Amino acid sequence: MPRDIPAVRILPMSDKTEGFRGRSIADVQAGCFLRDLPACNGRYRYPSSGLSAEPGTVVLFQFQARIIASATFLRDEKFERPRGGYGGEMYFDPQSFRTFDPLDVEAMRKVWPSFRAFGHVKQFLNPTLYPEFKKRLRHVASPSPGSADRPKAQAGRSASKPTARRRSR
């Protein structure tokens, strides 16, 4: 019997934030979700607010008004005093990251009919519909084996889409 998912949440990521500014969806998928986050043991630093969620919550990452990736939430560690411009860190299971063809509002409404729109608010979705969501995903990619052990500077595999552009160094 499959393990119950306590919640499904949408985490907005702004393309105006340092580190994401000027990057394409394919670049964020390949560089962030398939390489950097697994290499950092699933640690995702945030500037101001994290996520209040139970361990095991599935997080859907929103970028440029699309859902582009998912991962399993483990915990959130807030800093009492901001460190280096960060207010805390969220931890995800490093091998749970998945990227897929981006999903727009209409695709989300096919699974969650009451879904209104993307925004800057962390949203809750009905977790019982998550299996239906997973069935609709296309071109799913996950971190390559051992990617959590590789240093960040080493090149990782690109997303499953051949259009993923190279990062300039």
Sequence and secondary structure as in RCSB ss.txt:
>XXXX:A:sequence
MPRDIPAVRILPMSDKTEGFRGRSIADVQAGCFLRDLPACNGRYRYPSSGLSAEPGTVVLFQFQARIIASATFLR
DEKFERPRGGYGGEMYFDPQSFRTFDPLDVEAMRKVWPSFRAFGHVKQFLNPTLYPEFKKRLRHVASPSPGSADR
PKAQAGRSASKPTARRRSR
>XXXX:A:secstr
       EEEEEE TTSTTTTT  HHHHIIIIIIIIHHHTTTEEEESS      TT EEEEEETTEEEEEEEEEE
EEEEEEEETTEEEEEEE GGG EEEEEE HHHHHHH TT     SS EEE GGGHHHHHHH  S B   TTGGGS
 TTS     SSTT      
